[in-house]
Amino acid sequence: MKTFTLITSLCLIALNCFAEGPSISITSRTSEQSPKIIIRSAYDFEKSISLKVRPDPSLLPSDVLIKTISKMGMTDARGVHITSGFDVDIKNDLVLAYSGGTSQIIKASSASSGVNIVASFRDNKGNFISPPKGALALYTTYGEKLSFEYKDIQTTPANMVFILLLDRSGSMVDVIGDVRNSAKTFLKELPPSAECALASFNDSYSYHNKYFQNCNHGDFGLKEDLKAKGGTDLYSPLLDAYKRLSEDDFRDYQKCVIVITDGQIPPDENTKQKLLGTKKDILTFVYFLGEKYEHPLIGLADAFLQETGDLQTNLDHYFHSLSTAYGAQKVLCIRRSNGG
C-alpha cells in the first residue's frame, strides 16, 4: 500500500464582520399576496467565487466516476463517512474530501517528492474556512485510503500574483472614487505572500506601479485625482496582463486578474481569440458596474458579478470575499513517506 506524507501550509487573514449586516428586501406582486422577504448575507459573494483553475475537459471526472467515489465508503480520521463534497484530480489520481462541507483542489502540480496541491474548503453554509485537523480524507480514485501526516508549515505560504485593472473611462466619472478606495482596501487584505500590480484603462492603459510589489505594503499610485474620461478598451490591458502573468517568474504561482468596469466594451473577435489562447490557468474575475455586457468577455471571465445597489458596500464585500477565499486556502504537499 502506498504511503504518503501530507504537509500543509496555512495562510490566514483576520476576518472582520461587515458593519452593515445583512440587507433585507421585501417585495409583493399584488396586495393580496404575502410579501417575499429576501435576506442577502455577506457570504452571497463568497458562494459565487471559485478559485479552481478550469481543467482540460479530458481531465474532468465523469458522472460514473463521481457516483463510484461517493459509494467508496470514504471516512475522515474520526470515522465520519463522506459521500459528497469531495474534489477529484484525475491527472494525479487523488480524491480530497472534507467531512464538514466541501473541498476544492485549486491547483495540483508535480514535485520531486510527490504532488503539491493548493486547496480551499467551505463549511455547510458556504463560508471559506480552515477545516479541523481530523476532518480531511485523502484517497485514490480506486478507493485506496492514503496515510498522511498533518502539520502546519508557516514558512511556505502559497505563491500568489494579482493584476487589478480599473476602468477609468468617461462613464465611470461618478464612481471612480469608490472604485479607487475599495481597490486600496483589497490590496491591504490579501495574504502577506501575494504580489500585485495595478493598472487603469480607458482608450489606453497604464500601470500605476512599475514592478510587481507586495500587495499589503506597496505604493500603487492610486492618486485622489484619478480622472475618468475617454472610451473603453479592455482587451489591450487584459492581453498585456495575461502575457505578464505567463512569464517564467510566475510559473508556479496562483494567478488572477480582477477587472472593475461598467461593461461598455466594443467587441473585437480577433483580439478575443488571442486572449483565449493566452489566458491558460489565469483566473479572471469581472465586476460590472451598471449595465452588464457579458458577451465580449464570455469564455475569458471565470466569474461575473454585478453591482446592484450600494456600490461602496458591495465592492467592499466583493473584495473582502476574494481576499477571504485566498487567505483561507491550504497548501498540501503530498509525498511518499519512509517506512510507512
Order of alpha helices (4+ residues) and beta strands (2+ residues): beta-beta-beta-alpha-alpha-beta-beta-beta-beta-beta-beta-beta-beta-beta-alpha-beta-beta-beta-alpha-beta-alpha-beta-beta-alpha-beta
